[in-house]
């Protein structure tokens, strides 16, 4: 029997997103879940999709304001008014997304392997090259030691 597993509505209630599934499982697509999506069209102002849980190598995730970092595409984004939105990301066995907070004032990067969160802090993701970085070698001139300190160090054999 089909049931709604996701319903995200605009503040005024006139549009949004609905995802249905024909499964007995309790599904939470706010965490990556393996399967596929089928577009059923637009009705009552809502984009309607069917989620089919199956072994596909595709991991579906619904979030607020998401952007792709690596290994995925964010193929659906919709404003829900009041500085809220809804996005759908589809990734492979390993993917990372960036999730933005209120008005984009904050962000978090999440990495997943086969639907499970991978504990890779953002600085580690940057060093691995999974996040775009602007590498800049820091060169600092070290001042020479002079005067009485230099003489005392030389006298001590240092």
PEZILIN-V964215 format. One line per field, one symbol per residue. psi: psi as a letter, one per 40 degrees, with the letter a starting at -180 (. if undefined). burial: + if it has 24 or more other ideal C-beta (glycine too) atoms within 12 Angstrom, else -. Layout:
psi: ???
burial: ???
This chain:
psi: hiihehhhiideeeiahhhiigieihhgeeihhhaiihheahifehhhihhhhiheehhhhhabgiihdieihhehhhieiffiihihihiadhiiihhiahfeeiiihhiihfeihhghiddddddeeeihighhhhhhhhiihaaddddddddee.
burial: ----++-++-----+++++++-----+-++-++++-+--------++++++++----+++++++++++++++-+-+++-+---+++++++++-+++++++--------++++--+----+----+----++---------------------------
